[in-house]
Amino acid sequence: MDAAKRNVLILAACQTLYMSGTTMMITTSPLIGQMLAPDPQWATLPLAAHHCGVMAATMPASQIMRRIGRRNGFMMATLFGMAGASIAGYAILEAWFWIFCLGVFVVGWFNGFAVFYRFAAADASTPEFRPKAISWVLTGGLFAALLGPQLANLTKDLLAPVQFSGSYFALIGLYVLNLIIVSFVRIPPLSAAERATTGRPLLQILAQPKCFVAVITAVIAYGVMGLLMTSTPLAMLACGFEFSESAVVISMHVIGMFAPSFFAGNLISRFGSLRIMLVGILINLICVGIGLAGIDFWNFGAGLFLLGVGWNFMFIGATTLLTEVHTPSERAKVQGFNDFLIFGTITMAALSSGNLLHFFGWNIVNYGVLPFLCVVLVLILWLVRQQSREAAAA
């Protein structure tokens, strides 16, 4: 098997395991927060703590892997995942809200390394194969859409009468399997010449129009998704739906996030990153319209499914665009900063979604994402116009 395709297969399997754990936490942590938090408005704080852990890890993770390599960094990170899952599981048993937040924060450190699976695949690919490599790795999340919520559903009563503690202890098994699989990945390290320099200053790289638009689009794609996705299980609970029904909706959302990855790379190769990003924005606008149209099961399900599809097109397009603006010696700081901003935004979205929903209701949560989608829409149209002018001048 071609080395690049072999790496993609391995990283897609790791993506499945990593996203299964993340999907399980997305499904369960707001409900656990509601059970353990001293005040209902802090129900989404555990998920915010998890995203904060990811944010805190991204830049160190990028620099660590620059020095010790992708594989060693990914293997080291699984130890964080095992430790965090153990802390979280025990905290639920003892009804310790703040220790549970600490546990999912530590799991976030594992995820802070795992979010670089897509970049690791891109690093070892030719420019022509790169969009497909990124999108194929993300297909691992499709299987996680089925595995994650079902893992939560099957293990939530494992340590009855305490709900969900067994789900977090079950995560340890996923992370052990991840450790074994990722040990087979082979990503070429930087050369001595590439390690000797870090390239241009970060601000100079970010000042490039393509880089600026790529980063802003990825940040808003994740922020919009985080705000709507985090508040959905709580909104469904307030509307009288059962946990099993919210688990189905989250599964539909994650399917929407990753099923398009089977063809998104081909679409980007044919039509370009910017056009696919524009399609993603339009799909997200439709998602908001469905969310505002009612509070039936299909509103939540269809809305979150389309939210996932819109995120996929925006995020894969932005990631592909970002790989075009830096050299190998610059990628650690650019990728690290990009993901730091992404997960900083998700942290704020997860933290604010509970308060927005608690004080203002589901409609305001939906209206709240519209200005951000409009901003990135204007930026992409501006870049498309600028590139058209440059092409005409050339």
N, C-alpha and C positions, 0 to 999 in steps of 0.2 A: 504494500500500500504506500502511496505517496506520503512523504513525511508530514506535509502540511495537513493533508486529509486525516492522517492518523491522529495528529494532535487535536484537530477539530473534534473527532469522535470521542477522544478521552475527555476533552474539556466540556463537551456537551453532556457527557455522563456526570461529570462533576457539577455542572450547572443544574442538572436535574436534582441532585441531592441537596445542593445549597439552597435552591429555590423551594424545594419541598419543605425544608425547615422554615424558611422565611414565610412561605404561604401559611404554614401552620400557625406561626406567630401572629401574622396579620389577622387570621381568623379568630384566634383565641385571646390574644393579649388585651384587646379592649374589653372583652367580657370578664377576664380575670381582674383587670383594673377596676371594673365596676363592682366586682365582688369584694375586693380588698382595699380599695382607695378610701381614705377618710372622707372624701367629698366626691360626688358623682362627676363633677366637672373635670376631675383628674383621671377619668377612665382611660383616656388615650395616652397618659404619661408613660406607661411602660413601652408602648410602641415608639414614642418619641425618644425614650432613652435608648432603645435599640438603634434607631436611626442616628442618634448622637454618637453611639459607639462606632458605627460605620464611618461617619464623618470624621471622627477623631483618628481613625486608623488609616484613611485613604492616603494621605501624604506620607506618613512614615512607611506605610506598606510599599508605596511606589519606590521610595528611596532604598528600602531594605532589599527589595527584589532587584534593584539596579546593581546592588553589591553582591548578593548571594545567589541571584538567579530566580527565575519564576518558580521552578519546581520546588526548590528548597523553601522559598517563601510561602507557597501554598501549603506545603506539608506542615510547616511550623504553625500556620494559622489554624489548622484543625484542632490543635491543642487548646486554643482559646475557645473554640466552639464547644468542645467537650466540657471544659471547666464551667463555661457560662450556662450550659444546659443543666449541669448538676446543681449549680447554685439556684437557678430559677425553679427547678423541680422541687428542691427542698424548701425554698421560700414559700411556695404554694402550700405545701404540707403544713407549714407552721403559720400560715396566714400573715406573712411578713411582706407588706406591700413594697417598702423601700428596698428590701433585699431582692425581691423579684425584679424590680427595676435595675438593680445592679447586675443580676444574672443576665438579663436580656441585653444590657449594655456590653457585657463581656462577649456574648454571642455576636454582637455587632462588630467586634474586632475581627472575628473570623470572616464575617461578610465583607468587611473593609478590604480584605485581601481577595476574596472570591469575586468581587465585582470586576476584577482585572482579568478574569477568564477571557472576556471578549477581546481585550487588548493583546493578551498573550497569543491568541489565535491569529490576530492581525500581524503581530510582530514576525511570525514565522511564515507569512504568506506573501505571494507576489502582489503587486498593486491590482492586477486584474482579478485575482481570486479573493482579495481582501473583503469586499462587501459580502460575498457569499460566506466566507469564514466567520465573520462577525454574526451574520444572521443565523447560520447553522448552529453555532454555539448556543445562541439564545433559544433554539428549538428545544433545548433541554428543559426549559421552563414549561413547555406544553405538558410534558409528563408529570411535572411537579404540580400542575393544576389539578391532576387527578389524585396524586399521591399525598400532597400536603394536607388538604382538608379532610381526606379520608383517614389519614393517620391521626389527626386530631379527634375525629369522630369515634374511631375504633379504640383509642387509648384514653379518652377523657375520663372513663370510669375505672381505669386500671387499678387505681389506689382509692377506690370508693370507701367512704363517702366523700372524700375530697376530690373535686373535679379538676381535671386538666394537669394535675401533677405528673401523672404517668406519661402524658404526652411529651413533656419536656425531658423526662428520663429516656424516652424512646429516641429522642434526637441524638443521644450519644451514639447509638448504633449507626445512624446515618453518617455521622462524622467519622467514625472508624472506617466505614466503607469508603468514604471520600478520600481518606488518607491513603488507603491502599491503591485506589484507582489513579489518583493524581501523581503517584510515584512513578508512573510509566510515561508521563509527558516528557517531551524533549524539545525545549525551546532554546535556540542558539543564543549564547550569552553575548553581551556587547564585546566588541574587540577592545584591545588595550588602548587604541587611539580614541575610540568612542567613550571609554570610561575616563580618559584623561581630560575631557572637556565637557561642560554642560551646555555648550552652545550659546545662543543669544539670550539676553535677559528675558525673563518671563513676560514683562509688560510689552516688550517689543513684539513678541510672538502673538500675544493676545490682541494687540492693536491691528493685526491683519483682519480685514473684514470677514473673510471666511472663518477664521478662528473665533472671532467675536460672536458671529451668528451661530456657529456650531455650539459653543458653550451655552449661550443664552437659550437656545432651543432645547438642549438637553435638560437644562435646569428647570425650565418651565414645564416641559413634558412630564418630568418626575414630580414637580411640585403640584401640578393640577391633579395628576393621578393620586398622589399621596393624600391630598385634601379630601377628594371624593371617596377614595377607597377606604380610608381609615374610619370615616364617619358612617359608612354604609351599614356595617353590622349593628351599630348602636341605633341608627335610624330604623332599621328593620325590626329590632327588638321593641322600639317605642311604638311601632305600627302593629305589634302583635304577632310577628313571625317567630318561628322556632329557630333554635340554633342550627338544626339540620338544614333549614331553608336558607339561612344566611351562608352556610358552608357551600351550598350549591351555587349561590350567586358569586361567591368568591372564586369558586372553581371556574365558572363561566368567564369571570374577569381575567383570570390567569390564562385561560385558553385564548381569549382575545389578545392578550399580551404577546403570546408566543407562537400561536398557530400561523400568523402571517410570516414568521421567520423562514418558513419553507420556501417562500417566493419573494420576500422583500429584497434579498440580495440581487436577484435577477432583475427586479423592477428598477433598483437603483442603478445597476449596470446599464440598463436600457434607457431610462428617462432622466437619470441624474439625481443626486441627493436632494437638491432643493425642491424639485417638483414633488417628490415623495413626502418630504416634510410638510409641504402645503396641503397635500391630501390628508395627512395626519391631523392637521389643525382643523380642517373642515369636519372630519369624523368626530373630533372632540366637541365641536360646537353642536353637532347632532346629538351627542350623548347628553349634553346639558339640557337640550330641548326635551329629550325623553324624561330626564329626571324631574323637570319642572311640570311635565304633563300629568303626573299622578303618583300615587304611592302604592300601586298594585305590585304584585310579585314581578310581572313582566317589565314594569318600569325599572325596578332595581336590576333585574337580570340583563335586559337588553342594554340598559344604560351603561352598566359596568362592563359588559362585553365590548361595546363600542369604545369605551374609555381605554380598554386594553389595546384594541386595534390602532386607535389614534396614537397612543403612546409608542407602540411598536414602530410605526412609520416615522414618527418624529425622532425617536431615540436612535434607531439604526441609521437613519439618514444623517443625524448629527454626529454620531460616532464615526461613520465613514468619512464625513467632511473633516472631522478633527484630525484623522490620520494623514491628511494631505498637507498639513500646515507646519509640521515639525520634522526634524531629523531624528535618527535613532538616539543620538546623544541627548536630545532635548525631551524625549518622550516621557521620561519619568516625572519631570516637574510639570509638564503640560497635562498629562493624564491624571496625575495626582491632584493637581489644582482643580481640574474639571470635575472630578468625582467628589472632591471636598465641597465644592459649591453645590453639587447635586444633592448630596446627603445632608448638607446644612439646610438646604431648602426643604427637604423631606422632613427633617426634624421639626422645623417650624410649622410645617403643614400638619404633621401628626399632633403636635402640641396644641395648635390652635383649633383643629377640627372639632375636638371635644367641646371646647368652650363655645365655638360658633354654633354648633348643633344644640348645645344645652341652653344657650341664651337667646338665639335668634331663629333656630329651626332649619329644616332641611333645604328649603327654597333659597335661603340666604347663602348656604354653603355652595349651592350650584351657581347662583349669581356671582359669587365672589371670584370664580375662576375666569369669568369672561374678559375682564380687562387684561389679564396676563396673556391669554390666547390672542387677543387683538394686537398686543405689543409685538409678539413674535411673528405674527402674520405680516405686519408692516415691515419688520426687519428683513424677512426673507424676500418679500416683494422688492424691497430696496436693493438687496444683493443681486437678485435676478436681473433687475434693470441695469445695475452697474456692470455686471458681467456681459450683458448684451451690448452695452456701449463700448466696452473694451474690445469685444469680438469684432464689432463693426469698424472700430478704429484700426484694428490690426489688419 
